[in-house]
Amino acid sequence: MQNDNKNDKEIQFNYAHFDTSVPERKSGTAGINKLSVSENVATLRAEARAKQIPVADDETLGFLIALAHAKNAKSILEVGCAHALTSLALAESLPSARVTAIEKDENFYAAARENLGKFPNRCSALCGDAADVLLSFKDGSFDFIFLDCAKVQYIKLLPQLKRVLERGGVLIADDVLLNGWINGEVPPPAKRKMLVAHIREYLDAVTDDGELITSVVGIGDGVALSVKK
Ligand SMILES: C[S@@+](CC[C@H](N)C(=O)[O-])C[C@H]1O[C@@H](n2cnc3c(N)ncnc32)[C@H](O)[C@@H]1O
């Protein structure tokens, strides 16, 4: 995502990692992978990007859709959904899946609700901090979770995410290579060292966890794919 007015956007989106002083990391396969979504979703994504609304990159969304089909996902959760365009794409692609999307920003939530209103019987948007909303779900409620909220929150949310994920379910955390700062491709700016430490802590936790099988994949800005044993 590019933004000329970084400070305004940091305030507006409360984005700890929003920093356009460095180019966004592009994976080596970004030019090969092609995203297949409906014209409606493609248009909404383009419009959101034009307004600098955060949207998952094409390669990452394509990966999520493929993975959700491989998993035959029936109960999907998106944590940090912005306008819920990833949830909408997943809902369109998997007609028998229920999709729940959490967003804490009230304006984004309003847009998410409207977008998911296309499938009122199986999609819902919830407004609130994921740390609170996750507590309201029963154990094993979801078989597919896309984690894409504030990156500093990932490690804090992990215990609840594991609890609400069913056995055999998948947890995909986005942006875990964050501009190449995490794996040493690009040195992180000094002011982002804490954020880098939080993401590393998350990666250490999911790769060391005996209840999870985790693989970090270098597409988009990096995703960590964890399967609950
Ligand atoms: C990268 S954007 C989401 C993009 C979206 N997942 C997509 O694929 O289009 C991150 C979103 O998470 C929201 N967010 C950040 N921290 C959150 C939290 N603790 N609980 C709920 N939402 C949060 C932000 O308001 C922002 O809209």
The ligand as a Tripos MOL2 file, in Angstrom:
@<TRIPOS>MOLECULE
LIG
   27    29     1     0     0
SMALL
NO_CHARGES

@<TRIPOS>ATOM
      1 C1         -4.5210   -4.9550    7.0480 C.3       1 LIG1
      2 S1         -6.0800   -4.3490    7.4900 S.3       1 LIG1
      3 C2         -7.1630   -5.6410    7.0460 C.3       1 LIG1
      4 C3         -7.2820   -5.9660    5.5840 C.3       1 LIG1
      5 C4         -8.2650   -7.0740    5.3500 C.3       1 LIG1
      6 N1         -7.9460   -8.2370    6.1560 N.3       1 LIG1
      7 C5         -8.2860   -7.5180    3.9150 C.2       1 LIG1
      8 O1         -7.7770   -8.6090    3.6020 O.co2     1 LIG1
      9 O2         -8.7950   -6.7640    3.0890 O.co2     1 LIG1
     10 C6         -6.0760   -4.5080    9.2440 C.3       1 LIG1
     11 C7         -7.4130   -4.1580    9.8930 C.3       1 LIG1
     12 O3         -7.4010   -4.6640   11.2200 O.3       1 LIG1
     13 C8         -8.1000   -3.7520   12.0430 C.3       1 LIG1
     14 N2         -7.6350   -4.0180   13.4130 N.ar      1 LIG1
     15 C9         -6.4240   -3.7100   13.9330 C.ar      1 LIG1
     16 N3         -6.3240   -4.1770   15.1880 N.ar      1 LIG1
     17 C10        -7.5040   -4.7820   15.4690 C.ar      1 LIG1
     18 C11        -8.0130   -5.4530   16.6060 C.ar      1 LIG1
     19 N4         -7.2820   -5.5740   17.7330 N.pl3     1 LIG1
     20 N5         -9.2520   -5.9830   16.5490 N.ar      1 LIG1
     21 C12       -10.0050   -5.8480   15.4200 C.ar      1 LIG1
     22 N6         -9.5740   -5.2180   14.3140 N.ar      1 LIG1
     23 C13        -8.3490   -4.6920   14.3360 C.ar      1 LIG1
     24 C14        -7.7170   -2.3860   11.5000 C.3       1 LIG1
     25 O4         -8.6830   -1.4220   11.8610 O.3       1 LIG1
     26 C15        -7.6740   -2.6680    9.9920 C.3       1 LIG1
     27 O5         -8.9080   -2.3850    9.3840 O.3       1 LIG1
@<TRIPOS>BOND
     1     1     2 1
     2     2     3 1
     3     2    10 1
     4     3     4 1
     5     4     5 1
     6     5     6 1
     7     5     7 1
     8     7     8 2
     9     7     9 1
    10    10    11 1
    11    11    12 1
    12    11    26 1
    13    12    13 1
    14    13    14 1
    15    13    24 1
    16    14    15 ar
    17    14    23 ar
    18    15    16 ar
    19    16    17 ar
    20    17    18 ar
    21    17    23 ar
    22    18    19 1
    23    18    20 ar
    24    20    21 ar
    25    21    22 ar
    26    22    23 ar
    27    24    25 1
    28    24    26 1
    29    26    27 1
@<TRIPOS>SUBSTRUCTURE
     1 LIG1         1 GROUP 0 **** ****
